[in-house]
Each structure stands twice: as C-alpha cells, then as structure tokens.
Amino acid sequence: MTISSDEELSKAIDEASALVQQIQDYVGRDFSKPAKLRFPRGYLRTASEARQRVGFLSNRTLRSNIAYTLQLADVQHWILNRTDLSGMAKEMVIKLQMFLLGTIVESITKNYLHGKCGGNFCKRTQYLLEAGEIDEELKLDIDWLWGLRNNMHLFQLDNIEWSSTDYTIANHNRAVRAFRHLLAKLGGS
C-alpha cells in the first residue's frame, strides 16, 4: 500500500500500531520468538554522510566513531518522532540523546584543540570563546549540554530524575541546535 494522503497516513498508522500491539500481546517478553519488526530503511544517515559532517577533525578514527554515534542518535530520534513513547521512558531517551551529543561535543573540542588547549571541557570552551571561534551564547549552550551529559554519573545525582525538568523536547532541541552551531563554527555541517 502506497500512502498518498494524510488520511491514508492516519489509517496506516492506526493499522500498523494495532498490529505491533498484537505482536507484543502475543510474544510479551519471550525473546525466543522471531518477532523482530523491520526498522524503516532510509531514515538513518550513512556513516559516510556523518563523517563528512566532522571532516574538519584530524583524527580519522574519531570521525568514524562520531559517525556511528550519530547513527545511534538517528535511531533514538526516530523513536522520539515516530512513536508515542511518553513519561519517564521518553525523558530517558531524551537524556540519552543529550548524553550522546555532549560526548560528541567533548570529543570534537578535545580533537579540534589538540596542541592548542588542554584541560577540562570548560577550559576548552573558554579558549574557543577567547579565540573568537564561538560566541558567548554558544559557549553557554555547550557548557549547559556538558552539564547534562554529566548526569550519566548516576551516583553523583542529588535528585531523583523523576522530578527532573531537564529532559524535555525543548531542551533536546536546544542541545541539537548547540551541536549544529558548534559544527558550523568549527567548519563542519
């Protein structure tokens, strides 16, 4: 069935959702049954495309590892945009997106400033600001993203994440904009 209208799209979503639920109702958490759905082709960017986004980095291995991490981010982005996941599960997918973006930003700044500025993440962002490579707003955004990335250290969290307001779509979008802006400033896409 080819979808050619919003009405057909709505109907297809309802039918696919009902079938997926029927599969889940039947197999539950029995992972011995062959119940894998085909992930839609064409959504994930290729590793080559992702490597090109960070082509300004000198380390070939790092460019590839970032590319594979961006593919994982694409999988999570699909889950956020093509499912009705909600509540804490959705917030944890957003948290993982921020973790991945923060980790990539960390690696980018570390490699980009190799031999120019060592030290911790905030020293590197301060260097980029003082060198005129980023502006104050971008520095604030990537430092904020780094702070959220550090929430991966569960033993360091003071609060229960259930009460956190950090993992929202608005904050997810802010993190993506900061990442894209950093790439643009440093010569990527």
Disulfide bonds with the S-S distance in Angstrom:
none
